[in-house]
Amino acid sequence: MDKIVEKRLNRERKKFSSLLNGNDPREAELEERERAITEKELRLEALEVFTKEQLPEDMLDLLNYTDKESCEKSIELVRRTFSLNVQAEVNRRLRGDAPMRKAPEPESADEAVRNAFGL
């Protein structure tokens, strides 16, 4: 009878010591689930911000979803970079071609006929 009780106690001690040392596989699984839930929540919040500010949703993959503070910093970085690039492209398109230095002189009617017939 003592051997049976001793085996049972040893088995429970091992189990309890692994729980105290943080070697519990259930704890690691819970941490992984918590990380996944946090990432999903932050992604949804970022999607709301992107939709509200009309930022491209393709850029959601660029964000850091480890915690709320990191996510907010990466959203701000994407927002700033995107607006700077949009502004630079708008300025480039508005700038257009350089004006001509001197306008060509109009041809007279006689010169236009001669040039048309190759004379």
C-alpha positions as CSV (number, residue, x, y, z in Angstrom):
1,M,0.0,0.0,0.0
2,D,2.9,2.4,0.8
3,K,4.4,1.9,-2.7
4,I,1.1,2.8,-4.4
5,V,0.7,5.9,-2.3
6,E,4.4,6.9,-2.9
7,K,4.0,6.5,-6.7
8,R,0.9,8.6,-6.7
9,L,2.6,11.3,-4.6
10,N,5.6,11.4,-6.9
11,R,3.4,11.7,-9.9
12,E,1.5,14.6,-8.4
13,R,4.7,16.3,-7.2
14,K,6.1,16.2,-10.8
15,K,2.8,17.5,-12.1
16,F,2.7,20.3,-9.5
17,S,6.4,21.2,-9.9
18,S,6.0,21.6,-13.7
19,L,3.1,24.0,-13.0
20,L,5.2,26.0,-10.6
21,N,8.1,26.2,-13.0
22,G,6.0,27.5,-15.8
23,N,6.4,24.3,-17.9
24,D,2.7,23.8,-18.3
25,P,1.8,23.3,-21.9
26,R,-1.7,24.7,-21.2
27,E,-0.2,28.0,-20.2
28,A,1.8,28.3,-23.4
29,E,-1.4,27.5,-25.4
30,L,-3.3,30.2,-23.5
31,E,-0.6,32.7,-24.1
32,E,-0.7,31.9,-27.9
33,R,-4.5,32.3,-27.9
34,E,-4.3,35.6,-26.1
35,R,-1.6,36.8,-28.5
36,A,-3.9,35.8,-31.5
37,I,-6.9,37.5,-30.0
38,T,-4.9,40.7,-29.3
39,E,-3.6,40.7,-32.9
40,K,-7.1,40.3,-34.3
41,E,-8.5,43.1,-32.1
42,L,-5.7,45.5,-33.1
43,R,-6.1,44.6,-36.8
44,L,-9.9,45.4,-36.6
45,E,-9.1,48.7,-34.9
46,A,-6.5,49.5,-37.5
47,L,-9.0,48.6,-40.3
48,E,-11.5,51.1,-38.8
49,V,-8.8,53.9,-38.8
50,F,-7.7,53.1,-42.3
51,T,-11.4,53.1,-43.5
52,K,-12.1,56.4,-41.7
53,E,-9.0,58.1,-43.1
54,Q,-9.3,56.5,-46.6
55,L,-5.9,54.8,-46.4
56,P,-5.3,51.7,-48.6
57,E,-6.2,48.5,-46.8
58,D,-3.3,46.8,-48.5
59,M,-1.0,48.6,-46.1
60,L,-2.5,46.8,-43.0
61,D,0.1,44.1,-43.4
62,L,2.8,46.6,-42.7
63,L,1.6,47.3,-39.1
64,N,3.1,45.9,-35.9
65,Y,0.3,44.1,-33.9
66,T,2.3,43.0,-30.8
67,D,0.6,45.6,-28.6
68,K,-1.6,48.6,-28.7
69,E,1.2,51.2,-28.5
70,S,3.3,49.5,-31.2
71,C,0.2,49.3,-33.4
72,E,-0.6,53.0,-32.9
73,K,3.0,54.0,-33.7
74,S,3.0,52.0,-36.9
75,I,-0.4,53.4,-38.0
76,E,1.0,56.9,-37.5
77,L,4.1,56.1,-39.5
78,V,2.0,54.6,-42.4
79,R,-0.4,57.6,-42.2
80,R,2.5,60.1,-42.4
81,T,4.4,58.3,-45.1
82,F,1.3,57.8,-47.3
83,S,0.3,61.5,-47.0
84,L,3.8,62.7,-47.9
85,N,3.9,60.4,-50.9
86,V,0.5,61.5,-52.1
87,Q,1.4,65.2,-51.7
88,A,4.7,64.7,-53.6
89,E,2.8,63.0,-56.5
90,V,0.2,65.7,-56.6
91,N,2.9,68.4,-56.7
92,R,4.7,66.5,-59.5
93,R,1.6,66.3,-61.6
94,L,0.6,69.9,-61.0
95,R,4.1,71.1,-62.0
96,G,3.6,70.0,-65.6
97,D,6.1,70.7,-68.5
98,A,8.3,73.7,-68.6
99,P,6.9,76.6,-70.7
100,M,8.5,77.2,-74.1
101,R,11.1,79.9,-74.2
102,K,9.9,81.5,-77.5
103,A,6.7,80.9,-79.3
104,P,7.1,79.9,-82.9
105,E,6.3,82.7,-85.4
106,P,3.2,82.1,-87.5
107,E,3.8,81.3,-91.2
108,S,2.4,83.5,-93.8
109,A,-0.2,82.0,-96.2
110,D,2.3,81.8,-99.1
111,E,4.9,80.0,-96.9
112,A,2.3,77.6,-95.7
113,V,1.3,76.7,-99.3
114,R,4.9,76.3,-100.4
115,N,5.8,74.1,-97.4
116,A,2.7,72.0,-98.0
117,F,3.7,71.3,-101.6
118,G,7.4,71.1,-100.9
119,L,8.3,74.1,-103.0
